[in-house]
Amino acid sequence: MSISASAKIAKTAVISEGAVIGENVEIGDFCVIGENVEIGEGSVIYNHATITGYTKIGKNNKIFTGAAVGVPPQDLKYAGEKSELIIGDENLIREFTTLNPGTEGGGGKTIIGNQNLLMAYVHVAHDCIIGDHCILANNATLAGHIEIGNYVNIGGLTPVHQFVRIGDGAMIAGASALSQDAPPYCMLEGNRAVIRGLNKHRMRKLFDSETIDEISALYRRLFARTSPLKELARAELDQCQSHPVLSKICHFILESERGIPLKKGKSSE
């Protein structure tokens, strides 16, 4: 066990031999910290949280009451093999959130980036990858093997199907159900969720007006036609290879395996 002298640990907390606790970490009453856990400096673990498994937590995170972090995956194929949960810096992980490590079949790692807000009762299943600056509202539920970019918002009570990809800057409405891939900077809503428009609010925070106009024009060309979407994306990619944002959108569509959730009458293939 390695516990920094500057750490503040409640007397009722249980810290297993082998755990690594960084400088200025605070651990509240009745927390349980497993033997293979690393907690980076400045992090705060509130009362009754459990952190177990091969879990590495970065700097200045806050993990609130009742969170279950690094507990075994809810996957019947999981046989106790070593797998990891890696959490970056400055995340807020609210009450009763559950975060599972990876599985052998999914690469063995669940990865959560930096400066994310996971509200109460959020579930992040095995082998998920979450970028930076994302907000998952209360009871948002990620099944296994989901990939989420940066600056993504997922509304409360929204489940996301396994193997779905969500691009940068996308917003999924609350009480929706997402079963296909959400392209970058799109807004999706419904059960099953479909694209309703563009997330202009997020785009204005990330891009200048010229880039916003270019993104909007690209999506009009892609979604306003009846031709297969991937065919259109391939043609657009030939014209925008040097534009990092537009080419990324086209690549996202071309690499989609679950399809893009468009309104009826438009092919996502």
N, C-alpha and C positions, 0 to 999 in steps of 0.2 A: 504494500500500500504506500502511495506517495501523496501526502496531503500537505499543501503549502501552509506555512506558519500563519499566513495572513487570512486563511479561509475561516469562515464563521459557520460552525456546524452545530446544530441543535443536539442536545444530549440524547434525545429520543430517536435521532436518525440512526439508521443501520448502514454502515459503510463496509463493504466486503474487502478482505485482503486482496491486493492487486489493483484496486481502483486508483485512478490518478486524478487528483483534485487540484486545480490551478490556483493562482494567486487571487485573493479577494473574492473567491467563490462563497456564496451563502447557500446553505442547505437547511431547510426548515424542519419542523417537528415531524416525526413518523415517516420521513422519506426512506426509501430503500434504494441503495446504489450497488449495482453488481460488481463483480470482481474484474470484468473486462471493460469497464466504463472509463472514459476520459472526459473530463469536464474542463473547458478552457476558462481562462481568467475572466473575472468580472461577471460570470454567469450567476443567476439566482434561481434556485430550485425551491419552490414553495411547498408548504406542508402537504404530506400524504402523496407526493409524486413517487412513481416507481421508474427507475432507469436501470435496464438490465441488458444482457446480450453484449455483443461486440459493438458498442456504441461510442462514437467519438463526437463530442459536442464542442463547437468552437467558442469564440469569445463573446461575452456580453449578451448571452441569450437569457431569456426569462421563461421558465417552464412552470406553469401554474398548478394549483391544487388538483390532485386526482389524475394527472396525466400518466399514461402508461407508454413509456418510450423504450423501444428496443425489445419489446415482448415478442415471443415467437410468432411467425406468420400464420395467418388463418388459411393455410393451404394444406390440403391433405397429402400432397406430395412431399411436403417438408418432413425430413427425417432426422432433424437435429444437427444437420451439417453446419459448419461455421459459416456465418454470413454476417454482413455489416449494415449498420445504420450510420450514415455520416451526415452531420448537421453543421452548417456553416456558422456565420457570425450574426449577432444582433437580430435573432428571430424572436418573435413572441408566440409562444405555444400555450394556448389558453386551457381552461379547465376541462379535464376528462378527454382530452385529445388522445388518440391511439396512433402510434407510429411503429410500423413493423420493419424489421431488416429484410434483406433480400433472400432469395432462394438460389439453389444451385442451378436450376433451370432458367433463371432470369439474370444471371451474371453475378449473383451473390451480394449485390449492394442496393440499398435504397439511399438516395442522395437528396438532401434538401439544401438549397443554397443559402443566400444571405438576405437579411432584412425582410423576411416574410412574416405575415400575420396569419396564423392558423387559429381560428376562433374556436369556441367551446364545442366539444363533441365532434370535431373533425376527425376523419379516419384516413390515414395514408397507408395503403397496403404494401405488400412486398414488391420490391424491384421498381418502385416508382422513382422518377427523377423530376424534381421541381427546381426551377431556376431561382432568380432573385426578384425581390419586390413584388411578390404575389400575395393576394389576399384570398383566403378560403373562408367563407362565412360559416356561421354555425351549422353543424350537421352536414356540411359538404362531405362527400364520401368518394374516395378514389379506390377503385379496384386495382388489381395488380398490373404491373408493367406499363403504367401510364407515364407519358412524358409531357411535361409542361414547361413552356418557355419562361421568359421574363415578363413582368408587369401584367400578369394574368389575374383576372378577378373571377371567382366562382361563387355564385349566390348560395344562400342557405338552403338546406334540404335538397341539394342537387347531387344525384349520383352520376358518376362517370364510369362507363364501361371499360373493362380491362383492354389493354393495348391501344387505347385511344391516345392521340397526340393533340395537344393544344398549343397553337403558335403564340409567339410574342404578342402582347397587347390585346389578346382576345378577352371578351367578357361573356360569361355564361350566366344567364338570369337565374334567379332563385326558383326553387320548385320546378326545375326543368329536369330532363334526363338526357344526357349526352351519350350517344352510342357510336358516333362517327367523329372524324377528325375536324377540329375547329381551326381554320386558317388564321394566320396572323391578322390582328387588328379588326377582326369581325366581332359582331354581337350576335349571340344565338339565344333562342328562347323557345320553350314549348316542350311537350312530351309526345314524341321524341323531338329534341331541340333541332331547329333549323336556323340557317342564317337569316337575320332580320335586317341587317345593315352593317355599317362600320362603326367602330368605337372611336369616334372623332374626339371625344374627351381625352382619351389616352394619347391619341396621335398628336394632338396639340401640345401635350406635355413633352413629347419625344422628338418632334420634327418641326422644321420650318414649313411655311405655307406652301412653298413650291413642291416639297416632297409629299405633303399631304395631298395636293392636287394630283400628283403622279400616281400615288397609291389608289386614290379614288377612281381615276381614269382607268387604271389597270383592272380593277374589280368590275367596273362597268363593262369593259370589253369581255371579261371572263364570264360574268353572270347574266348578261343581258341577251345572250345568244343561245340558240338551241343545240349547237354543236357539242359533242362530248367535251367535258371540262378539261380532261388531261390533254386532249388534242389541241385545245386552245392555249393551255399553259405551255405546251411544248413550243408552239409557234411564238408566243410572247417571249419565252426565254431566249430565243434566237436574237431578239431585238434588244434585250436588256441585260445581257451578260455582264456588262460593266457597272450596272447599278446594283449596289449591295442589297438594298431593301427589296426592290422589285424582283430581282433574281431569287432572293430567299423565299419570297411568296410563291413563285413559280415552282421552285424545287420542292417546297412543302407539298403542293398539290400533286406533283408528279410522283412523289415518294409515298403518298398516302396509300395504305393498304385497306383501311376500313371504309374509304370513300368520304366525300364531303357532303354534309347534310344540307342539301338545297331544297327549295320548295318544289312541289310536284310539277312535273313537266320539263325539268331540266336534268340532264344526265351528269352524274359526277364521275363517270368513267373516262 
